[in-house]
Amino acid sequence: DSHAMRERMNRLKHRAWYRPVAPMIAEEALEQVFGRRVESPYMSMAPKVLDEVRERFPALSHFDGTARHQSVGKRDEPWVHALLLAVGQLTGLAALINTSFNSR
């Protein structure tokens, strides 16, 4: 479950519960997540995630309901874009959490 996933990620990375996560989202899924197309290839924006997306994928958003995302288009990074679309086929949302695996 997505809540457990966020808790586990925070525990493994020694992160406080309130620290934001940063999803990578295929540009085709931006309206699905935010209700509008919010391109942010450099993670410079943190729009509000739609309630229905937050309910289904709670690990995607920060505790205030926003997500400081990285939008990914085919032109930007073809391999990552294809990966996100494949994930979307499996989960219903073309997004993954973008984090390092550093423990601190």
C-alpha positions in Angstrom: 0.0 0.0 0.0 1.2 3.5 -0.8 1.0 4.8 2.8 3.2 2.0 3.9 5.6 2.6 1.0 6.1 6.2 2.0 6.7 5.3 5.6 9.2 2.6 4.6 11.0 5.0 2.3 11.2 7.6 5.1 12.4 5.0 7.6 15.1 3.6 5.2 16.3 7.1 4.3 16.1 8.4 7.9 13.7 11.1 6.7 11.2 13.0 8.9 7.6 12.2 8.1 6.9 15.7 6.8 9.7 15.7 4.2 8.3 16.0 0.7 8.7 13.3 -2.0 9.3 14.1 -5.6 7.5 12.1 -8.3 8.5 11.8 -11.9 5.4 12.1 -14.0 5.0 11.4 -17.8 3.8 14.6 -19.5 0.7 12.6 -20.7 -0.3 12.1 -17.1 0.0 15.7 -15.8 -3.7 16.5 -16.3 -4.6 13.2 -14.6 -2.6 14.2 -11.5 -3.1 17.9 -11.3 -6.2 18.6 -13.3 -4.1 20.7 -15.7 -0.9 20.4 -17.6 1.9 21.7 -15.2 5.2 21.1 -16.9 8.1 21.2 -14.5 11.2 19.5 -16.0 13.4 21.0 -13.3 11.2 20.4 -10.3 10.5 24.1 -9.9 6.8 23.9 -9.1 4.7 22.2 -6.5 1.0 22.2 -7.6 -1.9 20.6 -5.7 -2.5 16.9 -6.5 -6.2 16.0 -7.3 -7.9 14.4 -4.3 -8.8 11.2 -6.2 -5.1 10.8 -7.1 -4.0 11.4 -3.5 -6.5 8.8 -2.3 -5.2 6.2 -4.8 -1.5 7.1 -4.6 -0.9 8.8 -1.3 2.9 8.4 -1.4 2.9 10.7 -4.5 2.1 13.9 -2.6 3.5 15.9 0.3 1.4 16.1 3.5 -0.1 19.4 2.3 -1.4 17.7 -0.9 1.2 19.2 -3.3 3.9 17.4 -5.3 7.2 18.9 -6.4 7.3 16.8 -9.5 9.5 16.4 -12.5 7.6 16.3 -15.7 9.1 13.9 -18.3 8.4 14.0 -22.0 9.7 11.8 -24.8 11.9 14.6 -26.0 13.4 15.1 -22.5 14.4 11.6 -21.7 13.1 8.9 -24.0 14.1 5.9 -21.8 12.6 7.3 -18.6 9.5 8.5 -20.4 9.0 4.9 -21.8 9.5 3.5 -18.3 6.9 5.9 -16.9 4.4 4.9 -19.6 5.0 1.2 -18.9 4.4 1.8 -15.2 1.2 3.6 -16.1 0.0 0.6 -18.0 0.5 -1.6 -14.9 -0.7 0.9 -12.2 -3.0 3.3 -13.9 -0.6 6.2 -13.3 2.5 7.0 -15.3 4.6 8.1 -12.3 7.4 7.0 -10.0 8.9 8.4 -6.9 12.2 10.2 -7.8 14.6 9.7 -4.9 18.2 8.7 -4.3 18.9 5.6 -2.4 21.4 7.4 -0.1 20.6 6.6 3.5 21.3 10.1 4.8 
